[in-house]
Amino acid sequence: MVQRWSRVILAWISSSLRIQLVLPLMMALTVACSAAGGSAIMIQASDLRAESLLAKEKELILVIEFSAEDCGYCRKLEDLFLLPMQRNAEYGDKILLRKVSLSEFDSLIDFNGRSVSTNEFAAQYDVALTPTLVFLNADGVEMSEKLVGIWSEDFFGGFIDSRIDEARGKLY
């Protein structure tokens, strides 16, 4: 939301005033939102072939969240677990976290370099419900059992960690 208002304000104010007055204010607002966790967003998967090269180079597990725009459980999963993981440097050495939205009629580049719809991509992994987490190696092969839905908030982080550890164990 901050980004949308930022664009509106910047379009309205002249460039000279923007630099002198608004830019420092917007930078402060961005830092404040980041500190509060308000600006963190899940990174949308768009080119999994490119992501797989990075995952292979750094020996990372690709964790893909399949979500839907109107899915409250997806927001809960992101807010309670995935966004904190994304900000945690410890996970940066283990996983590459990406989101595939099934609400939009988008396409992405799959692991074979083909342009496919997000729904077609989800079907390749038998994803029928959101949220679903899949744990893949750099070739797009499932390395541990997918997690469907979110339950037991007290233990769910442990379930995710367990799947990541299992998948990483199969890399070596």
N, C-alpha and C positions, 0 to 999 in steps of 0.2 A: 504494500500500500504506500509506503514511504517513497518507493521508486516512482510510482505513478504520479503522485503529487509533485515530486521533484521535477519531473519532465514538464508538467503543466506550468509550474512556477518559472522554470528556466525559459520556456518558450515565451512567456509573457514579459519578462524583464529584459531590458536591453543588455547587450553583451558587456558594455563597460560597467554598468551597475552590478551585473551578475558577478563579475570578477571581484569588485570591491566590497560588495555587501552580502550577496546571497551565497556565494561559494563557501566562504568560511562558516556561515551558519549551517549550510547543508552538510559540510564535512563534520561539524560537531554533532549534528543530528544523526548522521550515519554511525559515528563512533558510539553515541549513546545507545542507539538501537542494537548495535552489535554487542555491546556489553550486556544488554538486557536479553539477548538472544532473539530479538525481534526481526532481525534481517536474514537469519539463516533460512535457506531454502534448499530443498532437495535438488540435485543436479539431474536434469532429464537426460536419458540416454538418447543419443541421436546417431552415433556411428560406433557400433560395438566392435567392428573390425579394428578401428583405431584404438578403442579402449582395451581390446585384447592384447595389442602390442605393448601397451603400458603395463598391463597386468602380467604379461609374460616376462617383460624386462625386470620388473620389481618383485616377481613371484608373489603376486597378490591374488586373493580370491575376489571374484566379481560377485557382489551381492546386489541383486536386482529386486527392487520393490515394484510389484504390479499394484497399481492403485486406480481409484476412480475419483473424479472431482467431487461427487456428492457422498463420498464414503467417510462417515465420521470416524470409523475405526482406523481408516488410513491416516487421518490427521492425528489420532491418538498415538498410533505406532510411530509416526514421524516425530511428534513432539516429545514423547516419553523416552524413545530409544534411538531412532535413526539420526535425528539432528544432533543430539549429544555425542553419538558415535562419530559423526562427521566432523565435529569440532575437536575430538579427542585425538591427540597426536599418536597415542598408542595404537589406535585402529588404522592410522595412516600407513603403518608398516605391515598391516595384515590384509586390508580389504580395499576395494574400489567400489564405492556405494553409488548406485544409480537408480533412477526412477523411470518406470514406463507407465504412462497414463493410458488407461483403456477408455476413458471418457471421450477423448478427442479422436478424430479420424486422422490421426497423424501416421506418418511412416517413419521408419528408421532403417539404418543399414545394419543388417544382421552379421553374424560372425563369418559368413561366406561372402560378404560384400554385396549381397542382394538388397534392394530396397523392398521392404515388406511393411504391411500395415502393423500397427502395434497389436491389434487383435490376432493377426496371423502369427506374430512372434509369440504372443502369450499361448496360443494353441500348441506351439512346438514344445512347450513345457507343461502342457495339460493344466494351465491356469484357467480356472472358471470363476473363482471368487476373489474378491479384494478385501483386505490386503493379502497378498501372498509374497513371501520372500523366497527367492531361489539363490543357491550358492553354487557358482560355476567356476570352472577353471578358465584359462585364457582361450581355450578352444570352444567354449560354450557348453561343456559337458557338466552335468549336475554332479557335484562332489559330495553332497550330503542331502538328506531329506528336506524338502521344502517345508516352510512354516506357513500354514493357511490360517488367516484370522489373527486375532489377538485375544488372549485369555490370561488369566492369572498374572496381573500386572506385577505382582511381587516377584514372580519367578521368570517372567518372559525374557528379561535381559540375559538370564542364565541360559535359556533355551537358544537364544541367538548366538551367544558366545560358544556354546557347545557345538552348534552346527558349523561355525567358523573354524573352530579348532579341529573338528573332524575333517572338514574340507582341506584345511592347510596340511593336515597329516597325510593326506593322499597326494599332495603335490610332490612330496619328496620320495 
